[in-house]
């Protein structure tokens, strides 16, 4: 198995205790688009779940959310950063240092002013055992239609954000590192805790197959766990994937058209120790619109599937899942002014499930008691008023409140002496692209002298610097022409710490 490892800033970041308190990581939800000072019907909407009932209020911010919408708070519930799949913004709503140009290529370039049109196109996870590092998973995609080939190419990337930089405003210190460039399902980036309560499992379906790519995020980085082939082939389309709050189930909805309009829902058991799926149940419901989502109740017993003009409840304890379907909502025709039909769903920190519309509206639907069976779940259509229009985006969060799987074979962390089969990066070089300066951030103990060399496309040395006196260094490249360069960073005794490409663009 291939291990993709991150620099961990051992010298710069303190370790957090295993089982750190992540209860407030998803306490702030962001919505909205087209902020402007003249029409306050447009712009940012915040839902703050640190209060009961949650506080819903307007906030001006430049970022537009279309569908991709990911953010994270600190352990006190304060916003750290957020993204629409195109760039990362800090808590002051400014582009984070080195935060632009996410997920280059494909159709992303067409949406660089409005945000990525991909449900669950990004997800933020705290780096296990590190109090300042965060892993941002994000995707780009492109349609292909060649003779004999019809599908999509999804490039799944990760970037690393260090919140110790820029006086707590953070910096993207590693950007657009490719995890896989393959035929993957559209968006649907989601995760759940490993049974040890520390690490994270990430699953993504290979396009129009029964195979899943699997990764495990550990304190050492992202470890590829290979593919699993299971059950029937999945017909892929836009949609949503989610793990149950207890991590025992995984469900994915795919909205498909062409010859077979409708929604495919695939449900599995999930093993938090092995990262393996089992017992696939596949459901299909005819429909004529690309609109639907899926969420689980807090007690993990009920699954809710939205389908444009209906919302279904399924009882996972029933002997026949398909037969347990109960219609808990039928669209009532309300417009705001456009129809408030049903789209993506998300379980919130207050234990309620919120559902948006597949139109720009100022309403959210809410399931007030999702742990209750049938109509007792108390589904209220367009029951949540927003101060601004939301363009069918829904924040994408994992369940930060899930701990270790008590009594499982993996509920205890075991230290492994296995040596990684990829060298540990010992420093970051950023921003990239750069303008006038680049930064070298070392994770080596002490303050070793570093040798930085920059070469142009012909191999000639364009810049050489001996950096001393700390773990953070700034290199002036303002005198160099725009273009692509190659760099190498090594210690005084010749150990190569990092090599790569650097773009200078002004």
N, C-alpha and C positions, 0 to 999 in steps of 0.2 A: 504494500500500500504506500501511496505517495504522501508524505507529510509536507504540508505547506506551512512554513513557520514564520513567525513574526519576531522582530526585535522587541524585547520586552522592557527595555528601560530599567534594568535592575538597579542601576545606580541612581535613577531619577524618580522612580515611582515606588512608593511603599506598598507592601503587600497588605491586602485586606484579609480579614479573617474569613475562613471558609464558612459559607452560609451567610455572607454579608446581607444586610437588610436592604432588599430591593423593592420593598413594598410600595414606594412612592414613585417609581420610575415612569409610570404611565399616567400620573395624576393630572396632567395637562394635555388636552386634546386641541389641535389646531385645525381650523377650517378656513375657507374663503378664498377670494381671488379679486383681482383688479381694484386694489386699494386706490382711492383718489380722494382729494379733499372736498370735492363738490357733491358727490353722491354717496352718502353713507350707507346706502343699501348694499354697496359692494365694499369688499375689504375683509380684514381678518376677523374671525370669530374664535373666541377661546371658551372651552368648557373646563373649569377648574374643579376637579373632584376631591380636592383637599377639604372642601366644605360640603355640608349636608343641609339642604339639597345643593347640588353643584352650582357654582356661580357661572353664569353665561354672559359674556360681555364682548363688546367690540374692541378691536385693537388694530391700529394701522400697521401694516408691514408690507414690504415690496413683493414678497414671494407669492406667486400664484400656485394654488394646488388644483390640478386637474384630477388625476386618479392616484398617482404615486404620492404617498404622504407618510413620512416616518419622522419620529422625534424621540427624545429621551430627556428625562429629568435627572437631577442628582438625588441622593438618598433623602433629602429633605423636601423633594417635590418641586424644586426650582428648575425651570427650563435651562437646558444646556445648549442644545442645537437641534436643528431640524432640516429636512431636505424634501424637495419635490422630484428628486431623481436627476435634476440638472445641475444643481449646486447645493452647497451646505451653507446655512446661515447660522450665526451665533445668537446668543440670547439677546443681543442688541439689534437683531434683525439686519445685520450687515453680513456680506459674504465673508465667511471664515477664511483666514489665511490659507491659501492653496486649496480653497473649497470649490473652485469653479471647474467646469469641464468634466463633470462626472460621466462615466459610461459613454465614451466617445463612439461614434459610428452608428450605423443603422438608421432607424427612423428617429432616434433621439435628437438629431440635429434639426429636425423639422419642428420640434417642440421646445427649443431652447429658451423661448420667452414666456412660455405658459406652464411648463411642467410636463413630466412624462405621463403619457396616456397609457398606463399599465397598472391594473389593480395589484396591490402588494408588490410594487416594483422596487421597494427598498425596505430594509429592516435594520434597526440598531440594536446591538447586544453589548453589554459591558464585558470587557475582557476579564475572564475569571482570575481572581486573586490580584487584580491591579486596580487601584482606586482612581486612576486618571486616564486610562486607555479604553477606547471604545472601537468596536469593529462595525463598520457600516457595510452591509451587503447590498448590492445594487445591480441593476441589469440594463442592458440595451437589447433591442431586437430589430431584425430586418426580415421582411418577407422575401421568399424566393419562389420562383415559379419557372423552373427549367423543365425541358422534356424529361419525364420520368421522376421528377423531384417536385414536390409541392408541400411547403411547410414553412417553418420559421427557424432562423438561427438566433438563439439566445446566447449572449455573452454574459456570464455571471461574474461580477467583479467583487473584490473587497477593497476597502480603504480603511486606514487606521487614523483615529483622531486622538490627539493628546490634549487633554483639558488643562494641563499645567502650563501650556504655552500662552503667550500674549496676555499675561496677568489674568488668567482664568477665562479668557474668551476662546481659547483653543486654537489648534491648527491641524490641518490634514497633513500628517507627516509621511504617509505612504498612500498612494492614490492609484486607482484603476489597475490593481493587480488582478490578472485573469485567474479565476478559479476553474472555469470551463467555458469553452466555445463550442457549443453542441446544439443539437435539436432538443430544446427543452420546452416544457409547458410555459405558457405566457404568464409572467409574473409569479404570483403565488409563493413568494418568499416568506417562509414561516419557520418557527423553531419551538422547541420545548426543552426543558431541563433534562439532563442525564439523571439517572437514578442516584448518582452521588450528590445531587443537589448543587453542584458547582458548574459543571460543563453544560454545553448546549448541543442538541441534535438539530441538524438542518437537512430537510429532504426536498428534492425537486424531481418531478416526473419527466422522463424522456418523452419527447413529443410523439404522440400516437403509438405508444408501446405500453407494455406492462412493467417497465423498468423504472427504478428510482435511483438517482444519485444520492449519496449519503455523505455528510461531513460531520465531524465532531469538533466543536470549538473548545479548546482546553487552554490552560495558562501558557502553553508552548505555541499555540497557534491553531490553524485549521488543519485537521487530519482527514484526508480522504479515506472513506471506509468502503469504497467500492460500490458496485451497483447491486440491487436486488431485483430480480424478476419475480413477479407474483401475480397470480390470478389472470383475469381477462384483460385484454388490451383496453386502454383508456382513450376515448375520443376527446382530443384536446380542443380547448377554446379559452376565451377569456373567462374569468371566474375568481374563485377564492379558495384557499386551503387553510385549515386550522387544526391544531391539536386540542383535545379536550383539556379542561383546566387541570385534571389529575394526570394528564399525559398518557392515559391508557388507550385513547382512540385518536385516529387521524381521519379527517374527511376532506374531500375536495369536490368542488362543483365546477363543471365545464359547460359553458354556454356555446352551443354549436348551431350551425345553420346549414346552408346548401340543401342537400337532399333530405336531411333528417333534422328539422328544426326541433330544438328542445334542450333540456338540461340533463346532463349525466352527473350523478352523484355517486362517488365511490367512498366507502367507509371501511376502515380496517381497525383491527387491534394493533397496538404498538407496544413494543417492549423497550422500556427506558434504559435497560442495561445493555442490550445488544444493538439497539437501533433498527430492529427488524420489524416489518409489518407481517400480519397474518390475517386469515379469515376475511378476505375481501367480500363485501356485499355491494353489488352494483345496481343502482336504481336509475330509471329513465322516465322523464315526464315531458310530454310534448309541450312546446311553447312556440311563440312566434316573435320573440324579442330577446335581444342580448341583455338580459337583466336577471341577476340572481346572486345570492350569497349564502354563506353558511356560518353558523355559530353554535356553540354548546352552552348549556345551562351551567351555572356555577357548580352544581353537584355532579356534573358530567353524565347525568342520566338522559337528558333530553337534547336532541339535535334539532335546530331550527333551520329550515331551508326556505329562502325567499325566491319567488318566481314571478317577477314582474307584477302580476295582479293578485297573487296569493302568497301566503306564508304558511308552511307546513311545520308541524311538530312531529318528531319521531321519538318513540320510547326505546332506548337502547337496552332496556331490561326485558323487552318483549321477546317471545320466542320467534316471532316473524317480524323483522324490522319493517319491511314494506307494508305489511298489513296494519302496523301501528300508526300509520300516517293519519294525522288529524289536521284539518284546515282550521287555523286559528285566526286568520285574517283574509278578507277579500277586499280588494281596493274599492273604496267608497266613492270614487270619482272626484275627490277634492283636488283643486288646482291652486297653485301659489305663484304666479297665475298658471304655470305649466303643471301638468299632472304630477302628483306625488306618489308615483308607483314605487315598487320595492326593488332595492338593489343590494348593496354590500351590508354586511352585519358585523358587529364587534361587541364582545362582552366587555363591559366597563368596570372600573374599580368599585362602583357602587352596587355591583351584582345585577345590574340590569343590562339588557341587550338593546343596542341602538341600531337602527337600520336607516340608511339614507335612500335617496331617490336617484333614478338614472336621468335626472334633469337638474338644471340649476334651480333650486328652491331654497326657501328660508325655513324649512321644516325638517325634523327628524321624527321617525317613528320610534316607539319604545315598547319593549316587553318588560313590564314592571316586576313580574314574579315568574321568571323563566324556570324556576325549580318546580313549578306547579303544573299538573297535568291538564291538558285541554284548555278550555276557555278560562280556567282559573289562573292561567299564566298572565292574564290581564294585558292584552295587546291593545295599545292605544295608537291609532293612526294619527299622523301629523301632530303628535302630542307635545313635541318640543319645539319652541320658537327660537330661531336664531336671529341675531341682529342683522346679519348679512347673508347674501346668497352663497350657497355652497354648490360647487360644480362637481357633483357626484364623487367627491373624494371621501375616504374614510381612513382615519389613522390606523396604522398597522403596528400592533404590539404583540409580543408573546405574553405568556402568563408569568410575570415576574414574581408572583407570590408562591409559586410551586417550589417546595423544598425537596429533600432527598426522599427516596422511595423506601420507607421504613420496612425492614424485614426482607428486603430483596437481596439478591447476591451481590449487589453493587452499592449498598447504602453506606459503605465505608470507603473513604479514599485510601487507595493503596499507592504508595510512592514507587515509581518504576525507575530502574536504573538503565532501561533500554536507551541506547544512544540513537538520536534522531538520524535518519538517513539523508537529511539535508542540513547543511551548515546553518547555524543560528546567525541571522543578520545581526550585526553589532552596532549598526547606526542607520540613521535616516538622512537622506539628502532631499531637501525640499526648499521652495516650491518647484514644481515641474509641470508646465513650463515656467521659466523664470524670466524676470525682467533685468534688474540691475544687481540683485544680490541673491545668493543661495545660502542656505543654512545647513551646517553639518551638526547633527545631534548624536552624540556618542553614548552608548550604554556600558562602556568599559569602566571598570573600577578605577578610581583615581582620576588623574588628568593627564593622560598620555599625549605625547606629541603625535600628530597625524600628518601624513603626507597625502595631499590632494592634488591629483593631476587631471587636467581637462584636455581632450584631444579633438581636433576638428575631423571632418569627414574623410580627410586624406591621411589621417594618422599623425599629423604634426601636433606638437604640444602647443596648446593655446593658452594654458594657464597652469602654474605650479605654485602651491602654497604649502608651507609648513605651519600647521595650526597648533598653538600651544596655549596653556594657561586655563583650561577648563574642559567642560563636556559639551559646550555650545559654542559654535564658531560661525562667523559670517564671512563669506567670500564675495568680493566685489567682481562682478562680471560685466559691469556697465560699459567697459571699453571693447567688448567683443561683439562681432557682427551677429545678427540674427541667424538662426539656423539650428541644425542638429549637431550635438557634440556627444562624446563618450567620456565617462569619468571613471576614475579608480581612486579608492581611499585605502590607505595601508598604514600600518604602524611603522615605527622607526626600524624595526628589525625585519621588515618586509612582509609581514602577514597581511594579506589582502582582506579587508573588511567588507567592502562593497564595491560593485561595479554596475554600470548601467548607462542608459541614454539620458541626455539632458537636452531639452528644447529651450532655446533663448528666443523669446518673442516679445516685441514691444508694441 
